[in-house]
Amino acid sequence: MDDQRDVAGTISTVLKKHGYDVETAYDGNECLQKVENGRFRLIFLDIMLPGMSGDAIAKELRKTYDSKIKIVYVTIKPKAEVDITDADGFIQKPFKIREIIREAEVMIA
Protein backbone atom coordinates (compact mmCIF):
# COMPACT_ATOMS: atom_id res chain seq x y z
CA MET A 1 0.00 0.00 0.00
CA ASP A 2 1.32 3.38 -0.99
CA ASP A 3 -0.37 6.75 -1.39
CA GLN A 4 1.77 7.43 -4.45
CA ARG A 5 -0.16 5.70 -7.19
CA ASP A 6 2.89 5.33 -9.44
CA VAL A 7 4.86 3.53 -6.72
CA ALA A 8 1.91 1.31 -5.83
CA GLY A 9 1.34 0.63 -9.51
CA THR A 10 4.97 -0.36 -10.06
CA ILE A 11 4.93 -2.76 -7.12
CA SER A 12 1.61 -4.21 -8.25
CA THR A 13 2.71 -4.69 -11.86
CA VAL A 14 6.00 -6.34 -10.91
CA LEU A 15 4.38 -8.75 -8.48
CA LYS A 16 1.61 -9.67 -10.92
CA LYS A 17 4.21 -10.43 -13.60
CA HIS A 18 5.81 -12.83 -11.12
CA GLY A 19 2.55 -14.67 -10.50
CA TYR A 20 1.32 -13.02 -7.31
CA ASP A 21 -2.29 -12.00 -6.70
CA VAL A 22 -2.20 -8.32 -5.83
CA GLU A 23 -4.58 -5.73 -4.41
CA THR A 24 -3.72 -2.08 -3.96
CA ALA A 25 -4.85 0.42 -1.35
CA TYR A 26 -3.97 4.10 -1.10
CA ASP A 27 -4.77 4.92 2.52
CA GLY A 28 -4.94 3.21 5.90
CA ASN A 29 -8.68 2.72 6.12
CA GLU A 30 -8.82 1.14 2.67
CA CYS A 31 -5.96 -1.18 3.62
CA LEU A 32 -7.56 -2.32 6.86
CA GLN A 33 -10.90 -2.86 5.11
CA LYS A 34 -9.30 -4.98 2.38
CA VAL A 35 -7.39 -7.07 4.91
CA GLU A 36 -10.57 -7.63 6.92
CA ASN A 37 -12.42 -8.83 3.81
CA GLY A 38 -9.66 -10.92 2.24
CA ARG A 39 -6.81 -13.32 2.79
CA PHE A 40 -3.37 -11.77 2.68
CA ARG A 41 0.04 -13.22 3.36
CA LEU A 42 2.15 -10.14 2.64
CA ILE A 43 1.65 -6.37 2.67
CA PHE A 44 4.09 -3.82 1.28
CA LEU A 45 3.31 -0.80 3.43
CA ASP A 46 4.43 2.81 3.12
CA ILE A 47 4.97 4.47 6.49
CA MET A 48 3.90 7.98 5.50
CA LEU A 49 0.26 7.74 4.45
CA PRO A 50 -2.63 10.16 4.64
CA GLY A 51 -5.06 9.64 7.50
CA MET A 52 -3.39 6.73 9.28
CA SER A 53 0.36 6.16 9.26
CA GLY A 54 1.81 2.90 8.04
CA ASP A 55 3.25 2.07 11.44
CA ALA A 56 -0.20 2.59 13.02
CA ILE A 57 -1.66 0.23 10.41
CA ALA A 58 1.05 -2.32 11.18
CA LYS A 59 0.26 -2.13 14.91
CA GLU A 60 -3.45 -2.73 14.14
CA LEU A 61 -2.61 -5.68 11.91
CA ARG A 62 -0.35 -7.20 14.56
CA LYS A 63 -3.15 -7.00 17.16
CA THR A 64 -5.54 -8.95 14.96
CA TYR A 65 -3.34 -11.15 12.80
CA ASP A 66 -0.13 -11.39 14.87
CA SER A 67 2.53 -12.63 12.44
CA LYS A 68 0.18 -14.41 10.01
CA ILE A 69 0.52 -11.48 7.62
CA LYS A 70 4.06 -10.41 6.77
CA ILE A 71 4.63 -6.66 6.56
CA VAL A 72 7.40 -5.00 4.57
CA TYR A 73 7.83 -1.28 5.04
CA VAL A 74 8.57 0.65 1.85
CA THR A 75 9.55 4.21 2.68
CA ILE A 76 11.81 7.08 1.78
CA LYS A 77 13.00 7.30 5.38
CA PRO A 78 16.33 5.66 6.24
CA LYS A 79 16.05 2.47 8.29
CA ALA A 80 17.74 4.17 11.25
CA GLU A 81 14.80 6.61 11.49
CA VAL A 82 12.06 3.97 11.40
CA ASP A 83 10.70 1.83 14.21
CA ILE A 84 10.55 -1.54 12.48
CA THR A 85 9.20 -3.42 15.50
CA ASP A 86 5.98 -4.38 13.71
CA ALA A 87 7.59 -5.03 10.30
CA ASP A 88 9.13 -8.19 8.92
CA GLY A 89 11.13 -6.40 6.24
CA PHE A 90 12.26 -2.98 5.05
CA ILE A 91 12.87 -1.45 1.62
CA GLN A 92 14.02 2.14 1.20
CA LYS A 93 12.79 4.27 -1.70
CA PRO A 94 13.95 4.61 -4.35
CA PHE A 95 14.10 0.84 -4.64
CA LYS A 96 15.20 -1.58 -7.29
CA ILE A 97 12.52 -3.87 -8.70
CA ARG A 98 14.52 -6.93 -7.69
CA GLU A 99 14.25 -5.84 -4.03
CA ILE A 100 10.45 -6.12 -4.22
CA ILE A 101 10.63 -9.54 -5.86
CA ARG A 102 13.23 -10.80 -3.37
CA GLU A 103 11.17 -9.66 -0.38
CA ALA A 104 8.04 -11.31 -1.79
CA GLU A 105 9.90 -14.56 -2.38
CA VAL A 106 11.46 -14.55 1.10
CA MET A 107 8.30 -13.56 2.97
CA ILE A 108 5.96 -15.97 1.21
CA ALA A 109 8.34 -18.93 0.98
C-alpha positions in Angstrom: 0.0 0.0 0.0 1.3 3.4 -1.0 -0.4 6.7 -1.4 1.8 7.4 -4.5 -0.2 5.7 -7.2 2.9 5.3 -9.4 4.9 3.5 -6.7 1.9 1.3 -5.8 1.3 0.6 -9.5 5.0 -0.4 -10.1 4.9 -2.8 -7.1 1.6 -4.2 -8.2 2.7 -4.7 -11.9 6.0 -6.3 -10.9 4.4 -8.7 -8.5 1.6 -9.7 -10.9 4.2 -10.4 -13.6 5.8 -12.8 -11.1 2.6 -14.7 -10.5 1.3 -13.0 -7.3 -2.3 -12.0 -6.7 -2.2 -8.3 -5.8 -4.6 -5.7 -4.4 -3.7 -2.1 -4.0 -4.9 0.4 -1.3 -4.0 4.1 -1.1 -4.8 4.9 2.5 -4.9 3.2 5.9 -8.7 2.7 6.1 -8.8 1.1 2.7 -6.0 -1.2 3.6 -7.6 -2.3 6.9 -10.9 -2.9 5.1 -9.3 -5.0 2.4 -7.4 -7.1 4.9 -10.6 -7.6 6.9 -12.4 -8.8 3.8 -9.7 -10.9 2.2 -6.8 -13.3 2.8 -3.4 -11.8 2.7 0.0 -13.2 3.4 2.2 -10.1 2.6 1.6 -6.4 2.7 4.1 -3.8 1.3 3.3 -0.8 3.4 4.4 2.8 3.1 5.0 4.5 6.5 3.9 8.0 5.5 0.3 7.7 4.5 -2.6 10.2 4.6 -5.1 9.6 7.5 -3.4 6.7 9.3 0.4 6.2 9.3 1.8 2.9 8.0 3.2 2.1 11.4 -0.2 2.6 13.0 -1.7 0.2 10.4 1.1 -2.3 11.2 0.3 -2.1 14.9 -3.4 -2.7 14.1 -2.6 -5.7 11.9 -0.4 -7.2 14.6 -3.2 -7.0 17.2 -5.5 -8.9 15.0 -3.3 -11.1 12.8 -0.1 -11.4 14.9 2.5 -12.6 12.4 0.2 -14.4 10.0 0.5 -11.5 7.6 4.1 -10.4 6.8 4.6 -6.7 6.6 7.4 -5.0 4.6 7.8 -1.3 5.0 8.6 0.7 1.9 9.6 4.2 2.7 11.8 7.1 1.8 13.0 7.3 5.4 16.3 5.7 6.2 16.0 2.5 8.3 17.7 4.2 11.2 14.8 6.6 11.5 12.1 4.0 11.4 10.7 1.8 14.2 10.5 -1.5 12.5 9.2 -3.4 15.5 6.0 -4.4 13.7 7.6 -5.0 10.3 9.1 -8.2 8.9 11.1 -6.4 6.2 12.3 -3.0 5.0 12.9 -1.4 1.6 14.0 2.1 1.2 12.8 4.3 -1.7 13.9 4.6 -4.3 14.1 0.8 -4.6 15.2 -1.6 -7.3 12.5 -3.9 -8.7 14.5 -6.9 -7.7 14.3 -5.8 -4.0 10.4 -6.1 -4.2 10.6 -9.5 -5.9 13.2 -10.8 -3.4 11.2 -9.7 -0.4 8.0 -11.3 -1.8 9.9 -14.6 -2.4 11.5 -14.5 1.1 8.3 -13.6 3.0 6.0 -16.0 1.2 8.3 -18.9 1.0 
